[in-house]
Amino acid sequence: MVSQYAAGTFDLGREEFQAAPGEKIPVYSAPRSVVDAMRHRHLIGESLALSALGRYLRTRGGSAVNDLQDMAEKLNAMPVIRPAVEAVLAYARTMNITGSGSPWPPTLPVPG
């Protein structure tokens, strides 16, 4: 999939991955990738985008939601990200997989 981004957002979340000694490949960070997946869910499929979001929230620890919100705000994607995160966290709570020792964050922080 080829996407176009505003020039001012191109470097947001951009990192380098060392594929081999001296060989660096530019990649987007996990928060940027998840935000982009949610923004392009109509192209890649809702289930894939939500799967990426769920995996990100499960594996990234306590700062996951804040990092995701920060990136979504920079990309003007909060209207897409916030309800999706709320839904995924609500599902995790109903399945009783949040709480002490759980990789899921217990709540969604209120931006402010």
C-alpha distances in whole Angstrom, upper triangle without the diagonal:
4,6,10,13,17,18,20,18,16,18,19,19,18,20,20,20,23,22,25,28,28,24,22,18,17,15,15,17,18,18,16,13,15,15,12,11,14,13,10,12,12,8,9,12,15,17,14,14,18,18,16,19,22,21,21,24,26,25,26,29,31,29,26,26,27,25,22,24,25,21,20,23,22,19,21,19,23,23,20,21,24,25,22,24,27,27,25,29,31,30,30,34,35,34,36,34,34,37,39,38,34,31,30,31,34,33,31,32,33,32,34
4,7,10,14,15,18,15,13,16,17,18,16,19,20,20,23,22,25,28,27,23,21,17,15,14,14,17,18,19,15,14,16,16,12,12,15,13,11,14,14,11,12,15,18,20,17,16,20,21,19,21,24,23,23,26,28,27,27,30,32,30,26,27,28,25,22,24,24,20,20,22,21,17,20,19,22,23,20,21,25,26,24,25,29,28,27,30,33,32,33,36,37,36,39,36,36,39,41,39,36,33,32,32,35,34,31,32,33,31,34
4,7,10,12,15,12,11,14,15,16,15,18,19,21,24,24,27,29,28,24,22,18,16,14,13,16,17,17,13,12,14,13,10,11,13,11,9,13,13,10,12,15,17,20,17,16,19,20,18,19,23,23,22,24,27,26,26,29,30,28,25,25,25,22,20,21,21,17,17,19,17,14,16,15,19,20,18,19,22,23,22,23,27,26,26,29,31,31,31,34,36,36,37,35,35,38,39,38,35,32,31,31,33,32,29,30,30,28,30
4,7,9,12,10,9,13,14,15,15,18,20,22,25,25,28,30,29,25,23,19,16,15,14,17,19,18,14,14,16,14,11,14,15,12,11,15,15,13,15,18,20,22,20,18,22,23,21,21,25,25,24,26,29,28,27,30,31,28,26,25,25,23,21,21,21,17,17,18,16,13,15,15,19,20,18,19,23,24,23,25,28,28,28,30,33,33,33,36,38,38,40,37,37,39,41,40,37,34,32,32,35,33,30,30,30,28,30
4,6,8,7,6,10,11,13,13,16,19,21,24,25,28,30,28,25,22,19,16,15,13,15,17,16,12,13,15,13,10,13,15,12,12,16,17,15,17,20,21,23,21,18,22,23,20,21,24,25,22,25,28,27,26,28,29,26,24,23,23,20,18,19,18,14,14,15,13,10,12,13,17,18,17,18,21,23,22,23,26,27,27,29,31,32,32,35,37,37,38,36,35,37,39,38,36,32,31,30,33,31,27,28,27,25,26
4,5,5,7,10,11,14,14,18,20,23,26,27,30,32,30,27,24,21,18,17,15,17,19,18,14,16,18,15,13,16,17,14,15,19,19,19,20,23,24,26,24,21,24,26,23,23,27,27,25,27,30,29,27,30,30,27,25,24,23,21,19,19,17,15,14,15,12,9,12,13,17,18,18,19,22,24,24,25,27,29,29,30,33,34,34,37,39,39,40,38,37,39,41,40,37,34,32,31,34,32,28,28,27,24,25
4,5,5,8,10,13,13,16,19,22,25,26,29,30,27,25,22,19,16,16,15,17,20,19,15,17,19,17,15,19,20,17,18,22,23,21,23,26,26,29,26,24,27,28,25,25,29,29,26,28,31,30,28,31,31,27,26,25,24,21,21,21,19,16,16,16,13,12,14,16,20,21,21,22,24,27,26,27,30,31,31,33,35,36,37,39,41,41,42,40,39,40,42,41,39,35,34,33,36,33,30,29,29,26,27
4,6,7,8,12,12,16,19,22,25,27,30,30,28,26,22,20,17,17,15,16,19,17,14,17,19,16,15,19,20,17,19,22,24,23,24,27,27,29,27,24,26,28,25,24,28,28,25,27,30,29,26,29,29,25,24,23,22,19,18,18,16,13,14,14,10,10,12,15,18,20,20,20,23,26,25,25,28,30,30,31,34,35,35,37,40,40,41,38,37,38,40,39,37,33,32,31,33,31,28,27,26,23,24
4,6,5,9,10,13,16,19,23,24,27,29,27,24,21,18,15,14,11,13,15,14,10,13,15,12,12,15,16,14,16,19,21,20,21,23,23,26,23,20,23,24,21,21,24,24,21,23,26,25,23,25,25,22,20,20,19,16,15,15,13,10,11,11,8,7,10,12,15,18,17,17,20,23,22,22,25,27,26,28,30,32,32,34,36,37,37,35,33,35,36,36,33,30,29,28,30,28,25,24,24,21,22
4,6,8,8,11,14,17,20,21,24,26,23,21,18,15,11,11,10,12,15,14,10,12,15,13,12,15,17,15,16,19,21,20,20,23,24,26,23,20,23,24,21,21,25,24,21,24,27,25,23,26,26,23,21,22,21,17,17,18,16,12,14,15,11,10,14,15,18,20,19,19,22,25,24,24,27,28,28,29,32,33,33,35,37,38,38,36,35,36,38,36,34,31,30,29,32,30,27,27,27,24,25
4,6,5,8,11,15,18,20,22,23,21,19,16,14,10,10,9,10,14,13,10,13,15,14,13,17,18,17,18,21,24,22,22,25,26,27,24,22,24,25,21,21,25,24,21,23,26,24,22,24,25,21,20,21,19,16,16,17,14,12,14,15,11,11,15,16,19,22,21,20,23,26,24,24,27,29,28,29,32,33,32,35,37,37,38,35,34,35,36,35,33,29,29,28,31,29,26,26,26,23,25
4,5,9,12,15,19,21,24,25,23,21,18,16,12,11,8,9,11,10,7,11,13,11,11,15,16,15,17,20,22,21,21,24,24,25,22,19,22,22,19,18,22,21,18,20,23,21,19,21,21,18,17,17,16,12,12,13,11,8,11,11,8,9,12,13,15,19,18,17,19,22,21,21,24,26,25,26,29,30,29,31,34,34,35,32,30,32,33,32,30,26,25,24,27,26,23,22,22,20,21
4,6,10,13,16,18,21,23,21,19,16,14,10,8,5,5,8,7,6,8,11,10,11,14,15,15,17,19,22,21,20,23,23,23,21,18,20,20,16,16,19,18,15,17,20,18,15,18,19,15,14,15,14,10,11,13,10,8,11,12,10,10,14,14,16,19,18,16,19,22,20,19,23,24,23,24,27,28,27,29,32,32,32,29,28,29,30,29,27,23,23,22,25,24,21,21,22,20,21
4,7,10,13,16,18,20,18,16,12,10,7,6,4,6,10,10,8,10,13,13,13,15,17,17,18,21,23,22,21,24,24,25,22,20,22,22,18,18,22,20,17,20,22,20,18,20,22,18,17,19,18,14,14,16,14,11,14,16,13,13,17,17,19,22,21,19,22,25,23,22,26,27,26,27,30,31,30,32,35,34,35,32,31,32,33,31,29,25,25,25,28,27,25,25,26,23,25
4,7,10,13,15,16,15,13,10,8,6,5,6,6,10,12,10,11,15,15,15,17,20,20,21,23,26,24,23,25,26,26,23,21,23,23,19,19,22,20,17,20,22,19,17,20,21,18,17,19,19,15,16,18,16,14,17,19,16,17,20,20,22,25,24,22,24,27,25,24,28,29,27,28,31,31,30,33,36,35,35,32,30,32,32,30,28,25,25,25,29,28,26,26,27,25,27
4,6,9,12,13,11,10,6,5,5,6,8,9,12,15,14,14,17,19,18,20,22,23,23,25,28,26,24,27,28,28,24,23,25,24,21,22,24,22,19,22,24,21,19,22,24,21,20,23,22,18,19,22,20,18,21,23,20,20,24,24,26,29,27,25,28,30,28,27,31,32,29,30,34,34,32,35,38,37,37,34,33,34,34,32,30,27,27,28,31,31,29,29,31,29,31
4,6,9,11,10,8,5,5,6,7,9,10,12,15,15,14,18,19,19,20,23,24,24,25,28,26,24,27,28,27,23,23,25,23,20,21,23,21,19,22,22,19,18,21,24,22,20,23,23,19,20,23,22,20,22,25,23,22,26,25,27,30,28,26,29,31,28,27,31,32,29,30,34,33,32,35,37,36,36,32,32,33,33,31,29,25,27,27,31,32,30,30,32,31,33
4,6,7,7,6,4,6,9,10,13,14,16,19,19,18,21,23,22,23,27,27,27,29,31,29,27,30,31,30,27,26,28,26,23,25,26,23,22,25,25,22,21,24,26,25,24,27,26,23,24,27,25,23,26,28,26,26,30,29,31,34,32,30,32,35,32,31,34,35,32,33,37,36,35,38,40,38,39,35,35,36,35,33,31,28,30,30,34,35,33,33,36,34,36
4,7,8,6,6,7,10,11,14,15,17,21,20,19,22,24,23,23,27,28,27,28,31,28,26,29,30,29,26,26,28,26,23,25,27,23,22,26,26,23,22,25,28,27,25,28,29,25,26,29,28,25,28,30,28,28,31,30,33,35,33,31,34,36,33,32,35,36,33,34,38,37,35,38,41,39,39,35,35,37,37,34,32,29,31,32,36,36,35,35,38,36,39
4,6,5,7,9,13,15,18,19,21,24,24,22,26,28,27,27,31,32,31,32,35,32,30,33,34,33,29,30,32,29,26,29,30,27,26,29,29,25,25,28,31,30,28,31,32,28,29,32,31,28,31,34,31,31,35,34,36,39,36,34,37,39,36,35,39,39,36,38,41,40,38,41,44,42,42,38,38,40,39,36,35,31,33,35,38,39,38,39,41,40,42
4,6,8,11,15,17,20,21,23,26,25,25,28,30,29,30,33,34,33,35,38,35,33,36,37,36,33,33,35,32,29,31,33,29,28,31,31,28,27,30,32,31,30,33,33,29,30,34,32,30,33,35,33,33,36,36,38,41,39,36,39,42,39,37,41,42,39,40,43,43,41,44,46,44,44,41,40,41,40,37,37,33,35,36,40,41,40,40,42,41,42
4,6,10,13,16,19,20,23,26,25,24,28,29,28,30,33,33,33,35,37,35,33,36,37,37,33,33,35,33,30,32,34,31,29,32,32,29,28,31,33,31,30,33,33,29,30,33,31,29,32,34,31,31,35,35,37,40,38,36,39,41,39,38,41,42,40,40,44,44,42,45,47,46,46,42,42,43,42,39,38,35,37,37,41,42,40,40,42,40,42
4,7,10,13,16,18,21,23,22,22,25,27,25,26,30,30,29,31,34,31,29,32,34,34,30,30,32,30,27,29,31,28,27,30,30,27,26,29,32,30,29,31,31,28,28,31,30,27,30,32,29,29,33,32,35,37,35,34,37,39,36,35,39,40,37,38,42,41,40,43,45,43,44,40,40,41,41,38,37,33,35,36,40,40,38,38,40,39,40
4,7,9,13,14,17,20,19,18,22,23,22,23,27,27,26,29,31,28,27,30,31,31,27,27,29,28,24,26,28,26,24,27,28,25,24,27,29,27,25,28,28,24,25,28,26,23,26,28,25,25,29,29,31,34,32,30,33,35,33,32,36,37,34,35,39,38,37,40,42,41,41,38,37,39,38,36,35,31,32,33,36,37,35,35,37,35,37
4,6,10,12,15,18,16,15,19,20,19,20,23,24,23,25,27,25,23,26,28,28,24,24,26,25,22,24,26,23,22,25,26,23,22,26,28,25,24,26,26,22,23,26,24,21,24,26,23,23,26,26,28,31,29,27,30,33,30,29,33,34,31,33,36,36,35,38,40,39,40,36,36,37,37,35,33,30,30,31,35,35,33,33,35,33,35
4,7,10,13,15,13,13,16,17,16,18,21,21,20,23,25,23,22,25,26,26,23,22,24,24,20,22,24,22,20,23,25,22,21,24,26,23,22,24,23,20,20,22,21,18,20,22,20,19,23,22,25,28,26,24,27,30,27,27,31,32,29,31,34,34,33,36,38,37,38,35,34,36,36,34,32,28,29,29,33,32,30,30,32,30,32
4,7,9,12,10,9,13,14,13,14,17,18,17,19,22,20,18,21,23,23,19,18,21,20,16,18,20,18,16,20,21,19,18,21,23,21,18,20,21,17,17,19,18,15,17,20,18,17,20,20,22,25,22,21,24,26,24,23,27,28,26,27,31,30,29,32,35,34,34,31,31,32,33,31,29,25,25,26,29,29,27,27,29,27,29
4,7,8,6,6,10,11,10,12,14,15,15,17,20,18,17,20,20,21,17,16,18,18,14,15,18,16,14,17,19,17,15,19,20,18,16,17,17,13,13,16,15,11,14,16,14,13,17,16,18,21,19,17,20,23,21,20,24,25,23,24,28,27,27,30,32,31,32,29,28,30,31,29,27,23,23,23,26,26,23,24,25,23,26
4,6,5,6,9,10,11,12,14,15,16,18,21,20,18,20,20,21,17,15,17,17,13,13,16,14,11,14,16,14,12,15,17,14,12,14,14,10,10,13,12,10,13,15,14,14,17,16,17,20,18,16,19,21,19,18,22,23,21,22,25,25,24,27,29,29,29,26,25,27,27,25,23,20,20,20,23,23,21,21,23,21,23
4,5,5,6,9,10,10,12,14,15,16,20,19,17,18,18,18,15,13,14,13,9,10,12,10,7,10,12,11,9,13,14,12,10,12,13,9,9,12,12,10,12,15,15,14,17,15,16,19,17,14,17,19,16,15,19,20,17,18,22,22,20,23,26,25,26,22,21,23,24,23,20,16,16,17,20,20,18,19,21,20,23
4,5,5,6,9,10,11,12,14,15,19,19,17,18,17,18,15,12,13,14,10,9,12,11,8,10,13,12,10,12,13,11,8,9,10,6,5,9,9,6,8,11,11,11,14,12,13,16,14,11,13,16,14,12,16,18,16,16,20,20,20,22,25,24,25,22,21,23,24,23,20,17,16,15,19,18,15,16,18,16,19
4,6,5,6,8,10,10,12,14,17,17,16,17,17,18,15,12,14,15,11,11,14,14,11,13,16,15,13,16,17,14,12,12,12,9,8,10,10,6,8,11,10,9,12,11,13,15,13,11,15,17,15,15,18,19,18,19,23,23,22,25,27,27,28,25,24,26,27,26,24,20,19,19,22,21,18,19,20,18,21
4,6,5,6,9,10,10,12,15,14,12,15,15,15,12,10,12,12,9,9,13,12,10,13,15,14,13,17,18,16,13,14,15,12,10,13,13,10,11,14,13,12,14,12,14,17,14,12,16,17,15,15,18,19,17,19,22,22,22,25,27,26,27,24,24,26,28,26,23,20,19,19,23,22,19,20,22,21,24
4,5,5,6,9,10,10,14,14,12,13,12,13,10,7,9,10,6,6,10,10,8,10,13,13,12,15,16,15,11,11,13,11,8,11,12,9,9,13,13,12,14,11,12,14,11,9,12,14,11,11,15,15,13,15,18,18,18,21,23,23,24,21,21,23,25,24,21,17,16,16,19,19,16,18,19,19,22
4,5,5,6,9,10,13,14,13,14,13,14,12,9,10,12,9,8,12,13,11,12,16,16,14,17,18,15,12,11,13,11,7,9,10,7,6,10,10,8,10,7,9,11,9,7,10,13,11,11,14,15,14,16,19,19,20,22,24,24,26,23,22,25,27,26,23,20,18,18,20,19,16,17,18,16,20
4,5,5,6,8,11,11,10,12,12,14,12,9,12,13,10,10,14,15,13,15,18,18,17,20,21,19,16,15,16,14,11,13,13,10,9,12,12,9,11,9,12,13,10,10,14,15,13,14,18,18,17,19,22,22,22,25,27,27,29,26,26,28,30,29,26,23,21,21,24,22,20,21,21,20,23
4,5,5,6,9,9,7,9,9,10,8,5,8,10,8,8,12,12,12,14,17,17,17,20,21,19,16,16,17,15,12,14,16,13,11,15,15,12,14,11,13,14,10,10,14,14,12,13,16,16,15,18,20,20,20,23,25,24,26,24,24,27,29,28,25,21,20,20,23,22,20,21,22,21,25
4,5,5,8,10,9,9,8,10,9,5,7,10,9,8,11,13,12,14,16,18,17,20,21,19,15,14,16,15,11,13,15,12,10,13,14,12,12,9,10,11,7,7,11,11,8,10,14,13,13,16,18,18,19,21,23,23,25,23,23,26,28,27,24,21,19,19,21,20,17,19,20,19,22
4,6,8,9,10,11,10,13,12,9,11,14,12,12,15,17,15,17,20,21,20,23,23,21,18,16,18,16,13,13,15,12,10,12,13,10,10,7,10,10,7,8,12,13,11,13,16,16,16,19,21,21,22,25,26,26,28,27,26,29,31,31,28,25,22,22,24,22,19,21,21,20,23
4,5,5,6,8,9,12,10,8,11,13,12,13,16,17,17,19,21,22,22,25,26,24,20,19,21,19,16,17,18,15,13,16,16,13,13,11,14,13,10,12,15,15,13,16,19,18,18,21,23,22,24,26,27,27,30,28,28,31,33,33,29,26,24,24,27,25,22,24,24,23,26
4,5,5,5,5,8,8,6,8,11,11,11,14,16,16,17,20,21,21,24,25,24,20,19,21,20,16,17,20,17,15,18,19,15,16,12,14,14,10,11,15,14,11,14,17,15,15,19,20,19,21,24,24,24,27,25,26,29,32,31,27,25,22,23,25,24,21,24,24,24,27
4,6,6,7,10,10,9,12,14,14,15,17,19,19,21,23,25,25,28,29,27,24,23,25,23,20,21,23,20,17,20,21,17,17,14,17,15,12,14,17,16,14,17,19,18,18,22,23,22,24,27,27,27,30,28,29,32,35,34,31,28,26,27,28,27,24,27,27,26,29
4,6,8,11,10,10,13,15,14,16,18,19,20,22,24,25,25,28,30,28,24,24,26,24,21,22,24,20,18,21,22,18,19,16,19,18,15,16,20,19,17,19,22,21,20,24,25,24,26,29,29,29,32,30,31,34,36,35,32,29,27,28,30,29,27,29,29,28,31
4,7,8,7,7,11,11,11,13,16,16,17,19,21,22,22,26,27,26,22,22,24,23,19,21,23,20,18,22,22,19,20,17,19,19,15,16,19,19,16,18,21,19,18,22,24,22,23,27,27,26,29,27,28,31,34,33,29,26,25,26,28,27,25,28,29,28,31
4,6,6,6,9,10,11,13,14,16,17,19,20,22,23,26,27,26,23,22,25,23,20,21,24,21,19,22,23,20,20,17,19,18,14,15,18,17,14,17,19,17,16,20,21,19,21,24,24,24,27,25,26,30,32,31,28,25,23,25,27,26,24,27,28,28,31
4,6,5,6,8,10,11,12,14,15,17,18,20,21,24,25,24,20,19,22,22,18,19,22,20,17,21,22,19,19,16,17,16,12,13,15,13,11,13,16,13,13,17,17,16,18,21,21,21,24,22,23,27,30,29,25,23,21,22,24,23,21,24,25,25,28
4,5,5,6,9,10,10,12,14,15,16,18,20,22,24,24,20,19,23,22,18,20,23,21,19,23,24,22,22,18,19,18,14,14,17,15,12,14,16,13,12,16,17,14,16,19,19,18,21,20,21,25,28,27,23,21,19,21,22,22,21,24,26,26,30
4,6,5,6,9,10,10,12,14,15,16,18,21,23,22,19,19,22,20,17,19,22,19,18,22,23,20,21,18,19,19,15,14,17,16,13,14,17,15,13,17,19,17,17,21,21,20,23,21,22,26,28,27,23,20,19,21,23,23,22,24,26,26,30
4,5,5,6,9,10,11,12,14,16,16,19,21,20,16,16,18,17,14,16,18,16,14,18,19,17,17,14,15,15,11,11,14,13,10,11,14,13,12,15,17,16,17,20,21,20,23,21,21,24,27,26,22,19,18,19,21,20,19,21,23,23,26
4,5,5,6,8,10,11,12,14,15,18,19,19,15,14,18,17,14,15,18,17,15,19,20,18,19,15,15,15,11,10,12,11,8,9,12,10,8,12,13,12,13,16,17,16,19,17,18,21,24,23,19,17,15,16,18,17,16,19,21,21,25
4,5,5,6,8,10,11,12,14,17,19,19,15,15,19,18,15,17,20,18,17,21,22,20,21,18,18,18,15,13,15,15,11,11,14,12,10,13,15,13,13,17,17,16,18,16,17,21,23,22,18,15,14,16,18,19,18,21,23,24,27
4,6,5,6,9,10,11,12,15,17,16,13,13,16,15,12,15,17,15,15,19,19,18,19,16,16,18,14,12,15,15,11,11,15,14,11,14,16,15,15,18,20,19,20,18,18,21,23,22,18,15,14,16,18,19,17,20,22,22,26
4,6,5,6,9,10,11,13,15,14,10,10,13,12,9,12,15,13,12,16,18,16,17,14,14,15,12,9,11,12,8,8,11,11,8,10,13,13,12,16,17,17,18,16,16,19,21,20,16,13,12,13,15,15,14,16,18,19,22
4,5,5,6,9,10,12,14,14,11,11,15,14,12,14,17,16,16,19,21,20,21,17,17,17,15,12,13,13,9,8,11,10,7,9,11,10,9,13,14,13,15,12,13,16,18,17,13,11,9,11,13,14,13,17,19,20,24
4,5,5,6,8,11,14,14,11,12,15,14,13,16,18,17,17,20,22,21,22,19,19,20,17,14,16,16,13,12,14,14,10,12,15,13,12,15,17,15,17,13,14,17,18,17,13,10,10,12,15,16,16,19,21,22,26
4,6,5,6,9,11,11,7,9,12,11,9,13,15,13,14,17,18,18,20,17,16,18,16,13,14,16,12,11,14,14,11,12,15,15,13,16,19,18,18,15,15,17,18,17,14,10,10,11,14,15,14,16,19,19,23
4,6,6,7,9,9,6,7,10,10,9,12,14,14,14,17,19,19,20,17,16,18,16,12,13,14,11,9,11,12,9,9,12,12,10,13,16,15,15,12,11,14,15,14,11,8,6,7,11,11,11,13,16,17,21
4,6,7,9,11,9,10,14,13,13,15,18,18,18,21,23,23,24,21,20,21,19,16,16,17,14,12,14,14,10,10,13,13,10,13,15,14,14,10,10,12,13,12,8,5,5,8,11,13,13,16,19,21,24
4,6,9,11,8,11,14,13,13,16,18,17,18,21,22,22,24,22,21,23,21,17,18,20,17,14,17,17,14,13,17,16,14,16,19,17,17,13,13,15,15,13,10,7,8,10,14,15,16,18,21,22,25
4,7,7,5,9,11,10,10,13,15,15,16,19,20,20,22,20,19,22,20,16,17,19,17,14,16,18,14,14,18,18,15,17,21,19,19,15,14,15,15,14,12,8,9,10,13,14,14,15,19,19,22
4,6,6,9,10,10,12,14,15,16,18,20,21,22,24,22,20,23,21,18,18,20,18,14,16,18,15,13,17,18,15,16,20,19,17,14,12,12,12,11,9,6,7,7,11,13,13,14,17,18,21
4,6,7,8,10,11,13,14,16,17,19,20,22,23,21,19,22,21,17,17,19,18,14,15,18,15,13,16,18,15,16,19,19,18,15,12,12,12,11,10,8,8,6,9,10,11,11,14,16,18
4,6,5,6,9,10,11,12,14,15,17,18,20,18,17,20,19,15,15,18,17,13,15,18,16,14,18,19,17,18,22,22,21,18,15,15,15,15,14,11,11,9,12,12,11,10,13,14,16
4,6,5,6,9,10,11,12,14,16,17,18,16,15,18,16,13,13,16,14,11,13,15,13,12,16,17,15,17,20,20,19,16,14,15,16,15,13,10,9,8,11,11,10,11,14,14,17
4,5,5,6,9,10,10,12,14,15,16,14,12,15,14,10,10,12,11,8,10,13,11,10,14,15,14,15,19,19,19,16,14,15,17,17,15,12,10,8,10,9,7,7,10,11,14
4,5,5,6,9,10,10,12,14,15,14,12,15,15,12,11,14,14,11,13,16,15,14,17,19,18,19,22,23,22,20,17,18,19,19,17,15,13,10,13,11,8,7,9,9,11
4,5,5,6,9,10,11,13,14,13,12,16,15,12,12,16,15,12,15,18,16,16,19,21,19,21,24,24,24,21,19,20,21,20,19,15,14,12,15,14,12,11,13,12,14
4,5,5,6,9,10,11,12,10,9,13,12,8,9,13,11,9,12,15,13,14,17,18,18,19,22,23,23,20,18,20,22,21,19,16,14,12,15,14,11,11,13,12,15
4,5,5,6,9,10,10,9,7,11,11,8,8,11,11,10,12,15,14,14,17,19,19,20,23,24,24,22,20,21,23,23,21,18,16,13,15,13,10,9,10,8,11
4,6,5,6,9,10,10,9,13,13,11,11,15,15,13,16,18,18,18,21,23,22,23,26,27,27,25,22,23,25,25,23,20,18,16,18,16,13,11,12,9,11
4,5,5,6,9,8,9,13,12,10,12,15,15,13,16,19,18,18,21,23,23,24,27,28,28,26,24,25,27,26,24,21,19,18,20,18,15,14,15,12,15
4,5,5,6,5,5,9,8,7,9,12,12,11,14,16,16,17,20,21,21,23,26,26,27,25,23,25,27,27,24,21,19,18,20,17,14,14,14,11,14
4,5,5,6,6,9,10,9,10,14,14,14,16,18,19,19,22,24,24,25,28,29,29,27,25,27,29,29,27,24,22,19,21,18,15,14,13,10,11
4,6,8,9,12,13,12,14,17,17,17,19,22,22,22,25,27,27,28,31,32,32,30,28,29,31,31,29,26,24,22,24,21,18,17,16,13,14
4,5,8,11,11,11,13,16,16,16,19,21,21,22,24,26,26,28,30,31,32,30,28,30,32,32,29,26,24,23,25,22,19,18,18,15,17
4,6,8,9,10,11,14,15,15,17,19,20,21,23,25,26,27,29,31,32,30,28,30,32,32,30,27,25,23,25,22,18,17,16,14,15
4,6,5,6,8,11,11,12,14,16,17,18,20,22,23,24,26,27,28,27,25,28,30,30,27,24,22,20,22,19,16,16,15,13,16
4,5,5,5,8,10,10,12,14,15,16,18,19,20,22,24,25,26,25,23,25,27,28,25,23,20,18,19,16,13,13,12,10,13
4,6,6,7,9,11,12,13,15,16,17,19,21,22,23,25,27,26,24,26,29,30,27,25,22,20,21,18,14,15,14,13,15
4,6,6,7,9,11,11,13,15,16,17,19,21,22,23,25,24,23,25,28,28,25,23,20,19,20,17,14,16,15,15,18
4,6,5,6,9,10,11,12,14,15,16,18,20,21,22,21,20,22,25,25,22,19,16,15,17,14,11,13,13,12,16
4,5,5,6,9,10,11,12,14,15,16,18,20,21,20,18,20,23,24,21,19,16,14,15,12,9,10,10,10,14
4,6,5,6,9,10,10,12,14,15,16,18,20,19,18,21,24,25,21,20,16,15,15,13,10,13,12,13,17
4,5,5,6,9,10,11,12,14,15,17,18,17,17,20,23,23,20,18,14,14,15,13,11,14,14,15,19
4,5,5,6,8,10,10,12,14,15,16,15,14,16,19,20,16,15,11,10,11,10,8,11,12,13,17
4,6,5,6,9,10,10,12,14,15,15,13,16,19,20,17,16,12,11,11,8,7,10,11,13,17
4,5,5,6,9,10,11,12,14,14,13,17,20,21,17,16,13,13,12,11,10,14,15,17,20
4,5,5,6,9,10,11,12,11,11,15,18,18,14,13,10,10,11,11,10,14,16,18,21
4,5,5,6,9,10,10,9,8,11,15,15,12,11,8,8,7,7,8,12,14,16,20
4,5,5,6,9,10,10,9,12,16,17,14,14,11,11,9,9,10,13,15,18,21
4,5,5,6,9,9,10,13,17,17,14,14,11,12,11,12,13,17,19,21,25
4,6,5,6,5,6,10,13,14,10,10,7,9,9,10,12,16,18,21,24
4,5,5,6,6,8,12,14,11,12,9,10,8,9,12,15,18,21,24
4,5,8,9,12,15,16,14,15,12,13,12,13,15,19,21,24,27
4,6,8,11,14,15,12,13,11,14,12,14,17,20,23,26,29
4,6,8,11,12,10,12,10,12,11,13,16,19,22,25,28
4,7,9,9,6,8,7,10,9,12,15,18,21,24,27
4,7,8,5,7,5,7,6,9,12,15,18,21,24
4,6,5,8,7,8,6,10,13,15,18,21,24
4,5,9,9,9,9,12,16,17,21,23,26
4,7,9,10,11,14,17,19,22,25,27
4,5,8,9,12,15,17,21,23,26
4,7,9,12,14,16,20,21,24
4,6,9,11,13,17,19,22
4,6,8,10,13,15,18
4,7,9,13,16,18
4,6,9,12,15
4,6,9,12
4,6,9
4,6
4
